[in-house]
Amino acid sequence: MPWQMKLEFLINKPIGVSFANGQGTSGILCSVENGQIYLLEYLYHTQFALKHYAFDEIQDIHPFPKCYNRF
């Protein structure tokens, strides 16, 4: 499934984003508007930033996997 088709199911969920330039980031997908995603990313201590990335910068998007407790 192309990553664009996953977006509506990933709003308000943690995602990993891989970019066409080989870099990546992760955060909470806040919204999708005008060909851009808006991602809440952790910076430092108590600081978070809402960043936006254009669709043409993005290679793929993946939801975070579930945690499985071993205890």
mmCIF file of the N, C-alpha and C atoms, coordinates in Angstrom:
data_MODEL
# 
_entry.id   MODEL 
# 
loop_
_atom_site.group_PDB 
_atom_site.id 
_atom_site.type_symbol 
_atom_site.label_atom_id 
_atom_site.label_alt_id 
_atom_site.label_comp_id 
_atom_site.label_asym_id 
_atom_site.label_entity_id 
_atom_site.label_seq_id 
_atom_site.pdbx_PDB_ins_code 
_atom_site.Cartn_x 
_atom_site.Cartn_y 
_atom_site.Cartn_z 
_atom_site.occupancy 
_atom_site.B_iso_or_equiv 
_atom_site.pdbx_formal_charge 
_atom_site.auth_seq_id 
_atom_site.auth_comp_id 
_atom_site.auth_asym_id 
_atom_site.auth_atom_id 
_atom_site.pdbx_PDB_model_num 
ATOM 1   N N  . MET A 1 1  ? 0.847  -1.172  0.000  1.00 0.00 ? 1  MET A N  1 
ATOM 2   C CA . MET A 1 1  ? 0.000  0.000   0.000  1.00 0.00 ? 1  MET A CA 1 
ATOM 3   C C  . MET A 1 1  ? 0.896  1.240   0.000  1.00 0.00 ? 1  MET A C  1 
ATOM 4   N N  . PRO A 1 2  ? 0.663  2.183   -0.897 1.00 0.00 ? 2  PRO A N  1 
ATOM 5   C CA . PRO A 1 2  ? 1.457  3.424   -0.898 1.00 0.00 ? 2  PRO A CA 1 
ATOM 6   C C  . PRO A 1 2  ? 1.280  4.175   0.431  1.00 0.00 ? 2  PRO A C  1 
ATOM 7   N N  . TRP A 1 3  ? 2.333  4.834   0.868  1.00 0.00 ? 3  TRP A N  1 
ATOM 8   C CA . TRP A 1 3  ? 2.297  5.483   2.178  1.00 0.00 ? 3  TRP A CA 1 
ATOM 9   C C  . TRP A 1 3  ? 1.211  6.547   2.269  1.00 0.00 ? 3  TRP A C  1 
ATOM 10  N N  . GLN A 1 4  ? 0.868  7.196   1.157  1.00 0.00 ? 4  GLN A N  1 
ATOM 11  C CA . GLN A 1 4  ? -0.161 8.238   1.188  1.00 0.00 ? 4  GLN A CA 1 
ATOM 12  C C  . GLN A 1 4  ? -1.520 7.674   1.604  1.00 0.00 ? 4  GLN A C  1 
ATOM 13  N N  . MET A 1 5  ? -1.760 6.405   1.280  1.00 0.00 ? 5  MET A N  1 
ATOM 14  C CA . MET A 1 5  ? -3.041 5.785   1.615  1.00 0.00 ? 5  MET A CA 1 
ATOM 15  C C  . MET A 1 5  ? -3.126 5.402   3.096  1.00 0.00 ? 5  MET A C  1 
ATOM 16  N N  . LYS A 1 6  ? -1.993 5.345   3.780  1.00 0.00 ? 6  LYS A N  1 
ATOM 17  C CA . LYS A 1 6  ? -1.968 4.991   5.201  1.00 0.00 ? 6  LYS A CA 1 
ATOM 18  C C  . LYS A 1 6  ? -2.270 6.184   6.105  1.00 0.00 ? 6  LYS A C  1 
ATOM 19  N N  . LEU A 1 7  ? -2.112 7.398   5.583  1.00 0.00 ? 7  LEU A N  1 
ATOM 20  C CA . LEU A 1 7  ? -2.107 8.591   6.423  1.00 0.00 ? 7  LEU A CA 1 
ATOM 21  C C  . LEU A 1 7  ? -3.354 8.755   7.278  1.00 0.00 ? 7  LEU A C  1 
ATOM 22  N N  . GLU A 1 8  ? -4.529 8.552   6.707  1.00 0.00 ? 8  GLU A N  1 
ATOM 23  C CA . GLU A 1 8  ? -5.753 8.788   7.474  1.00 0.00 ? 8  GLU A CA 1 
ATOM 24  C C  . GLU A 1 8  ? -5.855 7.871   8.695  1.00 0.00 ? 8  GLU A C  1 
ATOM 25  N N  . PHE A 1 9  ? -5.218 6.712   8.638  1.00 0.00 ? 9  PHE A N  1 
ATOM 26  C CA . PHE A 1 9  ? -5.253 5.765   9.750  1.00 0.00 ? 9  PHE A CA 1 
ATOM 27  C C  . PHE A 1 9  ? -4.177 6.051   10.796 1.00 0.00 ? 9  PHE A C  1 
ATOM 28  N N  . LEU A 1 10 ? -3.258 6.955   10.477 1.00 0.00 ? 10 LEU A N  1 
ATOM 29  C CA . LEU A 1 10 ? -2.111 7.211   11.355 1.00 0.00 ? 10 LEU A CA 1 
ATOM 30  C C  . LEU A 1 10 ? -2.179 8.542   12.096 1.00 0.00 ? 10 LEU A C  1 
ATOM 31  N N  . ILE A 1 11 ? -3.241 9.321   11.885 1.00 0.00 ? 11 ILE A N  1 
ATOM 32  C CA . ILE A 1 11 ? -3.376 10.603  12.583 1.00 0.00 ? 11 ILE A CA 1 
ATOM 33  C C  . ILE A 1 11 ? -3.375 10.350  14.094 1.00 0.00 ? 11 ILE A C  1 
ATOM 34  N N  . ASN A 1 12 ? -2.610 11.158  14.824 1.00 0.00 ? 12 ASN A N  1 
ATOM 35  C CA . ASN A 1 12 ? -2.453 11.073  16.284 1.00 0.00 ? 12 ASN A CA 1 
ATOM 36  C C  . ASN A 1 12 ? -1.747 9.803   16.748 1.00 0.00 ? 12 ASN A C  1 
ATOM 37  N N  . LYS A 1 13 ? -0.983 9.194   15.869 1.00 0.00 ? 13 LYS A N  1 
ATOM 38  C CA . LYS A 1 13 ? -0.223 7.992   16.228 1.00 0.00 ? 13 LYS A CA 1 
ATOM 39  C C  . LYS A 1 13 ? 1.262  8.229   15.957 1.00 0.00 ? 13 LYS A C  1 
ATOM 40  N N  . PRO A 1 14 ? 2.136  7.502   16.661 1.00 0.00 ? 14 PRO A N  1 
ATOM 41  C CA . PRO A 1 14 ? 3.575  7.634   16.413 1.00 0.00 ? 14 PRO A CA 1 
ATOM 42  C C  . PRO A 1 14 ? 3.962  6.965   15.102 1.00 0.00 ? 14 PRO A C  1 
ATOM 43  N N  . ILE A 1 15 ? 4.770  7.675   14.318 1.00 0.00 ? 15 ILE A N  1 
ATOM 44  C CA . ILE A 1 15 ? 5.209  7.153   13.025 1.00 0.00 ? 15 ILE A CA 1 
ATOM 45  C C  . ILE A 1 15 ? 6.701  7.402   12.833 1.00 0.00 ? 15 ILE A C  1 
ATOM 46  N N  . GLY A 1 16 ? 7.292  6.627   11.962 1.00 0.00 ? 16 GLY A N  1 
ATOM 47  C CA . GLY A 1 16 ? 8.646  6.859   11.485 1.00 0.00 ? 16 GLY A CA 1 
ATOM 48  C C  . GLY A 1 16 ? 8.555  7.317   10.039 1.00 0.00 ? 16 GLY A C  1 
ATOM 49  N N  . VAL A 1 17 ? 9.347  8.313   9.687  1.00 0.00 ? 17 VAL A N  1 
ATOM 50  C CA . VAL A 1 17 ? 9.332  8.867   8.332  1.00 0.00 ? 17 VAL A CA 1 
ATOM 51  C C  . VAL A 1 17 ? 10.716 8.702   7.725  1.00 0.00 ? 17 VAL A C  1 
ATOM 52  N N  . SER A 1 18 ? 10.790 8.085   6.556  1.00 0.00 ? 18 SER A N  1 
ATOM 53  C CA . SER A 1 18 ? 12.063 8.035   5.828  1.00 0.00 ? 18 SER A CA 1 
ATOM 54  C C  . SER A 1 18 ? 11.959 8.991   4.651  1.00 0.00 ? 18 SER A C  1 
ATOM 55  N N  . PHE A 1 19 ? 13.008 9.786   4.491  1.00 0.00 ? 19 PHE A N  1 
ATOM 56  C CA . PHE A 1 19 ? 13.032 10.809  3.454  1.00 0.00 ? 19 PHE A CA 1 
ATOM 57  C C  . PHE A 1 19 ? 13.791 10.327  2.231  1.00 0.00 ? 19 PHE A C  1 
ATOM 58  N N  . ALA A 1 20 ? 13.530 10.962  1.117  1.00 0.00 ? 20 ALA A N  1 
ATOM 59  C CA . ALA A 1 20 ? 14.185 10.613  -0.141 1.00 0.00 ? 20 ALA A CA 1 
ATOM 60  C C  . ALA A 1 20 ? 15.695 10.826  -0.068 1.00 0.00 ? 20 ALA A C  1 
ATOM 61  N N  . ASN A 1 21 ? 16.161 11.718  0.823  1.00 0.00 ? 21 ASN A N  1 
ATOM 62  C CA . ASN A 1 21 ? 17.597 11.997  0.927  1.00 0.00 ? 21 ASN A CA 1 
ATOM 63  C C  . ASN A 1 21 ? 18.332 11.006  1.832  1.00 0.00 ? 21 ASN A C  1 
ATOM 64  N N  . GLY A 1 22 ? 17.632 9.984   2.340  1.00 0.00 ? 22 GLY A N  1 
ATOM 65  C CA . GLY A 1 22 ? 18.266 8.975   3.172  1.00 0.00 ? 22 GLY A CA 1 
ATOM 66  C C  . GLY A 1 22 ? 18.166 9.221   4.664  1.00 0.00 ? 22 GLY A C  1 
ATOM 67  N N  . GLN A 1 23 ? 17.699 10.376  5.068  1.00 0.00 ? 23 GLN A N  1 
ATOM 68  C CA . GLN A 1 23 ? 17.531 10.672  6.487  1.00 0.00 ? 23 GLN A CA 1 
ATOM 69  C C  . GLN A 1 23 ? 16.156 10.217  6.953  1.00 0.00 ? 23 GLN A C  1 
ATOM 70  N N  . GLY A 1 24 ? 15.896 10.384  8.228  1.00 0.00 ? 24 GLY A N  1 
ATOM 71  C CA . GLY A 1 24 ? 14.606 10.004  8.767  1.00 0.00 ? 24 GLY A CA 1 
ATOM 72  C C  . GLY A 1 24 ? 14.303 10.745  10.043 1.00 0.00 ? 24 GLY A C  1 
ATOM 73  N N  . THR A 1 25 ? 13.066 10.643  10.488 1.00 0.00 ? 25 THR A N  1 
ATOM 74  C CA . THR A 1 25 ? 12.639 11.239  11.744 1.00 0.00 ? 25 THR A CA 1 
ATOM 75  C C  . THR A 1 25 ? 11.453 10.444  12.259 1.00 0.00 ? 25 THR A C  1 
ATOM 76  N N  . SER A 1 26 ? 11.016 10.796  13.455 1.00 0.00 ? 26 SER A N  1 
ATOM 77  C CA . SER A 1 26 ? 9.839  10.138  14.017 1.00 0.00 ? 26 SER A CA 1 
ATOM 78  C C  . SER A 1 26 ? 9.087  11.130  14.884 1.00 0.00 ? 26 SER A C  1 
ATOM 79  N N  . GLY A 1 27 ? 7.829  10.838  15.111 1.00 0.00 ? 27 GLY A N  1 
ATOM 80  C CA . GLY A 1 27 ? 6.999  11.694  15.944 1.00 0.00 ? 27 GLY A CA 1 
ATOM 81  C C  . GLY A 1 27 ? 5.546  11.289  15.826 1.00 0.00 ? 27 GLY A C  1 
ATOM 82  N N  . ILE A 1 28 ? 4.676  12.153  16.332 1.00 0.00 ? 28 ILE A N  1 
ATOM 83  C CA . ILE A 1 28 ? 3.239  11.933  16.266 1.00 0.00 ? 28 ILE A CA 1 
ATOM 84  C C  . ILE A 1 28 ? 2.707  12.667  15.038 1.00 0.00 ? 28 ILE A C  1 
ATOM 85  N N  . LEU A 1 29 ? 1.988  11.955  14.186 1.00 0.00 ? 29 LEU A N  1 
ATOM 86  C CA . LEU A 1 29 ? 1.384  12.577  13.005 1.00 0.00 ? 29 LEU A CA 1 
ATOM 87  C C  . LEU A 1 29 ? 0.161  13.370  13.446 1.00 0.00 ? 29 LEU A C  1 
ATOM 88  N N  . CYS A 1 30 ? 0.245  14.693  13.364 1.00 0.00 ? 30 CYS A N  1 
ATOM 89  C CA . CYS A 1 30 ? -0.842 15.558  13.832 1.00 0.00 ? 30 CYS A CA 1 
ATOM 90  C C  . CYS A 1 30 ? -1.886 15.815  12.757 1.00 0.00 ? 30 CYS A C  1 
ATOM 91  N N  . SER A 1 31 ? -1.441 16.077  11.540 1.00 0.00 ? 31 SER A N  1 
ATOM 92  C CA . SER A 1 31 ? -2.402 16.347  10.472 1.00 0.00 ? 31 SER A CA 1 
ATOM 93  C C  . SER A 1 31 ? -1.733 16.216  9.117  1.00 0.00 ? 31 SER A C  1 
ATOM 94  N N  . VAL A 1 32 ? -2.585 16.225  8.097  1.00 0.00 ? 32 VAL A N  1 
ATOM 95  C CA . VAL A 1 32 ? -2.147 16.183  6.706  1.00 0.00 ? 32 VAL A CA 1 
ATOM 96  C C  . VAL A 1 32 ? -2.943 17.255  5.974  1.00 0.00 ? 32 VAL A C  1 
ATOM 97  N N  . GLU A 1 33 ? -2.231 18.233  5.400  1.00 0.00 ? 33 GLU A N  1 
ATOM 98  C CA . GLU A 1 33 ? -2.902 19.340  4.721  1.00 0.00 ? 33 GLU A CA 1 
ATOM 99  C C  . GLU A 1 33 ? -2.055 19.839  3.564  1.00 0.00 ? 33 GLU A C  1 
ATOM 100 N N  . ASN A 1 34 ? -2.708 20.112  2.451  1.00 0.00 ? 34 ASN A N  1 
ATOM 101 C CA . ASN A 1 34 ? -2.066 20.753  1.300  1.00 0.00 ? 34 ASN A CA 1 
ATOM 102 C C  . ASN A 1 34 ? -0.766 20.074  0.880  1.00 0.00 ? 34 ASN A C  1 
ATOM 103 N N  . GLY A 1 35 ? -0.761 18.755  0.819  1.00 0.00 ? 35 GLY A N  1 
ATOM 104 C CA . GLY A 1 35 ? 0.417  18.030  0.371  1.00 0.00 ? 35 GLY A CA 1 
ATOM 105 C C  . GLY A 1 35 ? 1.566  18.012  1.354  1.00 0.00 ? 35 GLY A C  1 
ATOM 106 N N  . GLN A 1 36 ? 1.259  18.216  2.641  1.00 0.00 ? 36 GLN A N  1 
ATOM 107 C CA . GLN A 1 36 ? 2.279  18.192  3.682  1.00 0.00 ? 36 GLN A CA 1 
ATOM 108 C C  . GLN A 1 36 ? 1.770  17.407  4.883  1.00 0.00 ? 36 GLN A C  1 
ATOM 109 N N  . ILE A 1 37 ? 2.713  16.779  5.599  1.00 0.00 ? 37 ILE A N  1 
ATOM 110 C CA . ILE A 1 37 ? 2.363  16.183  6.883  1.00 0.00 ? 37 ILE A CA 1 
ATOM 111 C C  . ILE A 1 37 ? 2.871  17.104  7.984  1.00 0.00 ? 37 ILE A C  1 
ATOM 112 N N  . TYR A 1 38 ? 2.164  17.106  9.111  1.00 0.00 ? 38 TYR A N  1 
ATOM 113 C CA . TYR A 1 38 ? 2.559  17.881  10.278 1.00 0.00 ? 38 TYR A CA 1 
ATOM 114 C C  . TYR A 1 38 ? 2.865  16.894  11.389 1.00 0.00 ? 38 TYR A C  1 
ATOM 115 N N  . LEU A 1 39 ? 4.108  16.939  11.850 1.00 0.00 ? 39 LEU A N  1 
ATOM 116 C CA . LEU A 1 39 ? 4.640  15.942  12.765 1.00 0.00 ? 39 LEU A CA 1 
ATOM 117 C C  . LEU A 1 39 ? 5.122  16.611  14.048 1.00 0.00 ? 39 LEU A C  1 
ATOM 118 N N  . LEU A 1 40 ? 4.646  16.127  15.195 1.00 0.00 ? 40 LEU A N  1 
ATOM 119 C CA . LEU A 1 40 ? 5.106  16.633  16.484 1.00 0.00 ? 40 LEU A CA 1 
ATOM 120 C C  . LEU A 1 40 ? 6.332  15.830  16.890 1.00 0.00 ? 40 LEU A C  1 
ATOM 121 N N  . GLU A 1 41 ? 7.483  16.505  16.942 1.00 0.00 ? 41 GLU A N  1 
ATOM 122 C CA . GLU A 1 41 ? 8.752  15.842  17.229 1.00 0.00 ? 41 GLU A CA 1 
ATOM 123 C C  . GLU A 1 41 ? 9.291  16.291  18.583 1.00 0.00 ? 41 GLU A C  1 
ATOM 124 N N  . TYR A 1 42 ? 9.941  15.365  19.267 1.00 0.00 ? 42 TYR A N  1 
ATOM 125 C CA . TYR A 1 42 ? 10.599 15.676  20.537 1.00 0.00 ? 42 TYR A CA 1 
ATOM 126 C C  . TYR A 1 42 ? 11.953 16.314  20.244 1.00 0.00 ? 42 TYR A C  1 
ATOM 127 N N  . LEU A 1 43 ? 12.256 17.408  20.953 1.00 0.00 ? 43 LEU A N  1 
ATOM 128 C CA . LEU A 1 43 ? 13.540 18.083  20.773 1.00 0.00 ? 43 LEU A CA 1 
ATOM 129 C C  . LEU A 1 43 ? 14.488 17.795  21.934 1.00 0.00 ? 43 LEU A C  1 
ATOM 130 N N  . TYR A 1 44 ? 14.127 18.288  23.122 1.00 0.00 ? 44 TYR A N  1 
ATOM 131 C CA . TYR A 1 44 ? 15.027 18.183  24.268 1.00 0.00 ? 44 TYR A CA 1 
ATOM 132 C C  . TYR A 1 44 ? 14.251 18.526  25.528 1.00 0.00 ? 44 TYR A C  1 
ATOM 133 N N  . HIS A 1 45 ? 14.544 17.826  26.606 1.00 0.00 ? 45 HIS A N  1 
ATOM 134 C CA . HIS A 1 45 ? 13.969 18.090  27.917 1.00 0.00 ? 45 HIS A CA 1 
ATOM 135 C C  . HIS A 1 45 ? 12.447 18.114  27.825 1.00 0.00 ? 45 HIS A C  1 
ATOM 136 N N  . THR A 1 46 ? 11.810 19.273  27.899 1.00 0.00 ? 46 THR A N  1 
ATOM 137 C CA . THR A 1 46 ? 10.348 19.361  27.776 1.00 0.00 ? 46 THR A CA 1 
ATOM 138 C C  . THR A 1 46 ? 9.936  20.059  26.485 1.00 0.00 ? 46 THR A C  1 
ATOM 139 N N  . GLN A 1 47 ? 10.827 20.096  25.513 1.00 0.00 ? 47 GLN A N  1 
ATOM 140 C CA . GLN A 1 47 ? 10.548 20.836  24.282 1.00 0.00 ? 47 GLN A CA 1 
ATOM 141 C C  . GLN A 1 47 ? 10.130 19.906  23.145 1.00 0.00 ? 47 GLN A C  1 
ATOM 142 N N  . PHE A 1 48 ? 9.056  20.294  22.491 1.00 0.00 ? 48 PHE A N  1 
ATOM 143 C CA . PHE A 1 48 ? 8.551  19.600  21.312 1.00 0.00 ? 48 PHE A CA 1 
ATOM 144 C C  . PHE A 1 48 ? 8.365  20.630  20.215 1.00 0.00 ? 48 PHE A C  1 
ATOM 145 N N  . ALA A 1 49 ? 8.409  20.196  18.968 1.00 0.00 ? 49 ALA A N  1 
ATOM 146 C CA . ALA A 1 49 ? 8.226  21.110  17.841 1.00 0.00 ? 49 ALA A CA 1 
ATOM 147 C C  . ALA A 1 49 ? 7.282  20.478  16.830 1.00 0.00 ? 49 ALA A C  1 
ATOM 148 N N  . LEU A 1 50 ? 6.365  21.291  16.313 1.00 0.00 ? 50 LEU A N  1 
ATOM 149 C CA . LEU A 1 50 ? 5.499  20.846  15.231 1.00 0.00 ? 50 LEU A CA 1 
ATOM 150 C C  . LEU A 1 50 ? 6.205  21.199  13.926 1.00 0.00 ? 50 LEU A C  1 
ATOM 151 N N  . LYS A 1 51 ? 6.603  20.178  13.174 1.00 0.00 ? 51 LYS A N  1 
ATOM 152 C CA . LYS A 1 51 ? 7.320  20.392  11.916 1.00 0.00 ? 51 LYS A CA 1 
ATOM 153 C C  . LYS A 1 51 ? 6.466  19.900  10.765 1.00 0.00 ? 51 LYS A C  1 
ATOM 154 N N  . HIS A 1 52 ? 6.707  20.451  9.594  1.00 0.00 ? 52 HIS A N  1 
ATOM 155 C CA . HIS A 1 52 ? 5.946  20.013  8.423  1.00 0.00 ? 52 HIS A CA 1 
ATOM 156 C C  . HIS A 1 52 ? 6.896  19.596  7.318  1.00 0.00 ? 52 HIS A C  1 
ATOM 157 N N  . TYR A 1 53 ? 6.475  18.575  6.576  1.00 0.00 ? 53 TYR A N  1 
ATOM 158 C CA . TYR A 1 53 ? 7.280  18.016  5.495  1.00 0.00 ? 53 TYR A CA 1 
ATOM 159 C C  . TYR A 1 53 ? 6.394  17.808  4.276  1.00 0.00 ? 53 TYR A C  1 
ATOM 160 N N  . ALA A 1 54 ? 6.899  18.222  3.115  1.00 0.00 ? 54 ALA A N  1 
ATOM 161 C CA . ALA A 1 54 ? 6.161  18.066  1.861  1.00 0.00 ? 54 ALA A CA 1 
ATOM 162 C C  . ALA A 1 54 ? 6.184  16.613  1.406  1.00 0.00 ? 54 ALA A C  1 
ATOM 163 N N  . PHE A 1 55 ? 5.115  16.203  0.746  1.00 0.00 ? 55 PHE A N  1 
ATOM 164 C CA . PHE A 1 55 ? 5.014  14.836  0.247  1.00 0.00 ? 55 PHE A CA 1 
ATOM 165 C C  . PHE A 1 55 ? 6.211  14.459  -0.618 1.00 0.00 ? 55 PHE A C  1 
ATOM 166 N N  . ASP A 1 56 ? 6.720  15.393  -1.419 1.00 0.00 ? 56 ASP A N  1 
ATOM 167 C CA . ASP A 1 56 ? 7.813  15.045  -2.339 1.00 0.00 ? 56 ASP A CA 1 
ATOM 168 C C  . ASP A 1 56 ? 9.150  14.818  -1.631 1.00 0.00 ? 56 ASP A C  1 
ATOM 169 N N  . GLU A 1 57 ? 9.233  15.162  -0.339 1.00 0.00 ? 57 GLU A N  1 
ATOM 170 C CA . GLU A 1 57 ? 10.433 14.879  0.461  1.00 0.00 ? 57 GLU A CA 1 
ATOM 171 C C  . GLU A 1 57 ? 10.405 13.471  1.046  1.00 0.00 ? 57 GLU A C  1 
ATOM 172 N N  . ILE A 1 58 ? 9.228  12.864  1.091  1.00 0.00 ? 58 ILE A N  1 
ATOM 173 C CA . ILE A 1 58 ? 9.012  11.622  1.833  1.00 0.00 ? 58 ILE A CA 1 
ATOM 174 C C  . ILE A 1 58 ? 9.116  10.409  0.925  1.00 0.00 ? 58 ILE A C  1 
ATOM 175 N N  . GLN A 1 59 ? 9.890  9.428   1.383  1.00 0.00 ? 59 GLN A N  1 
ATOM 176 C CA . GLN A 1 59 ? 9.995  8.159   0.655  1.00 0.00 ? 59 GLN A CA 1 
ATOM 177 C C  . GLN A 1 59 ? 8.994  7.145   1.189  1.00 0.00 ? 59 GLN A C  1 
ATOM 178 N N  . ASP A 1 60 ? 8.861  7.079   2.535  1.00 0.00 ? 60 ASP A N  1 
ATOM 179 C CA . ASP A 1 60 ? 7.932  6.118   3.123  1.00 0.00 ? 60 ASP A CA 1 
ATOM 180 C C  . ASP A 1 60 ? 7.590  6.527   4.550  1.00 0.00 ? 60 ASP A C  1 
ATOM 181 N N  . ILE A 1 61 ? 6.475  6.005   5.038  1.00 0.00 ? 61 ILE A N  1 
ATOM 182 C CA . ILE A 1 61 ? 6.016  6.249   6.405  1.00 0.00 ? 61 ILE A CA 1 
ATOM 183 C C  . ILE A 1 61 ? 5.601  4.913   6.996  1.00 0.00 ? 61 ILE A C  1 
ATOM 184 N N  . HIS A 1 62 ? 6.002  4.690   8.257  1.00 0.00 ? 62 HIS A N  1 
ATOM 185 C CA . HIS A 1 62 ? 5.663  3.435   8.931  1.00 0.00 ? 62 HIS A CA 1 
ATOM 186 C C  . HIS A 1 62 ? 5.109  3.719   10.320 1.00 0.00 ? 62 HIS A C  1 
ATOM 187 N N  . PRO A 1 63 ? 4.063  3.010   10.721 1.00 0.00 ? 63 PRO A N  1 
ATOM 188 C CA . PRO A 1 63 ? 3.591  3.144   12.101 1.00 0.00 ? 63 PRO A CA 1 
ATOM 189 C C  . PRO A 1 63 ? 4.572  2.467   13.045 1.00 0.00 ? 63 PRO A C  1 
ATOM 190 N N  . PHE A 1 64 ? 4.626  2.941   14.280 1.00 0.00 ? 64 PHE A N  1 
ATOM 191 C CA . PHE A 1 64 ? 5.447  2.271   15.281 1.00 0.00 ? 64 PHE A CA 1 
ATOM 192 C C  . PHE A 1 64 ? 4.841  0.902   15.565 1.00 0.00 ? 64 PHE A C  1 
ATOM 193 N N  . PRO A 1 65 ? 5.688  -0.086  15.834 1.00 0.00 ? 65 PRO A N  1 
ATOM 194 C CA . PRO A 1 65 ? 5.158  -1.409  16.203 1.00 0.00 ? 65 PRO A CA 1 
ATOM 195 C C  . PRO A 1 65 ? 4.630  -1.379  17.639 1.00 0.00 ? 65 PRO A C  1 
ATOM 196 N N  . LYS A 1 66 ? 3.828  -2.361  17.973 1.00 0.00 ? 66 LYS A N  1 
ATOM 197 C CA . LYS A 1 66 ? 3.329  -2.485  19.340 1.00 0.00 ? 66 LYS A CA 1 
ATOM 198 C C  . LYS A 1 66 ? 4.448  -2.974  20.244 1.00 0.00 ? 66 LYS A C  1 
ATOM 199 N N  . CYS A 1 67 ? 4.359  -2.611  21.514 1.00 0.00 ? 67 CYS A N  1 
ATOM 200 C CA . CYS A 1 67 ? 5.291  -3.113  22.520 1.00 0.00 ? 67 CYS A CA 1 
ATOM 201 C C  . CYS A 1 67 ? 4.750  -4.427  23.066 1.00 0.00 ? 67 CYS A C  1 
ATOM 202 N N  . TYR A 1 68 ? 5.632  -5.368  23.231 1.00 0.00 ? 68 TYR A N  1 
ATOM 203 C CA . TYR A 1 68 ? 5.239  -6.652  23.805 1.00 0.00 ? 68 TYR A CA 1 
ATOM 204 C C  . TYR A 1 68 ? 5.983  -6.837  25.110 1.00 0.00 ? 68 TYR A C  1 
ATOM 205 N N  . ASN A 1 69 ? 5.232  -6.897  26.199 1.00 0.00 ? 69 ASN A N  1 
ATOM 206 C CA . ASN A 1 69 ? 5.835  -7.083  27.523 1.00 0.00 ? 69 ASN A CA 1 
ATOM 207 C C  . ASN A 1 69 ? 6.289  -8.518  27.685 1.00 0.00 ? 69 ASN A C  1 
ATOM 208 N N  . ARG A 1 70 ? 7.471  -8.676  28.202 1.00 0.00 ? 70 ARG A N  1 
ATOM 209 C CA . ARG A 1 70 ? 8.009  -10.013 28.440 1.00 0.00 ? 70 ARG A CA 1 
ATOM 210 C C  . ARG A 1 70 ? 7.720  -10.496 29.853 1.00 0.00 ? 70 ARG A C  1 
ATOM 211 N N  . PHE A 1 71 ? 7.178  -9.634  30.678 1.00 0.00 ? 71 PHE A N  1 
ATOM 212 C CA . PHE A 1 71 ? 6.984  -9.984  32.089 1.00 0.00 ? 71 PHE A CA 1 
ATOM 213 C C  . PHE A 1 71 ? 5.558  -10.385 32.366 1.00 0.00 ? 71 PHE A C  1 
# 
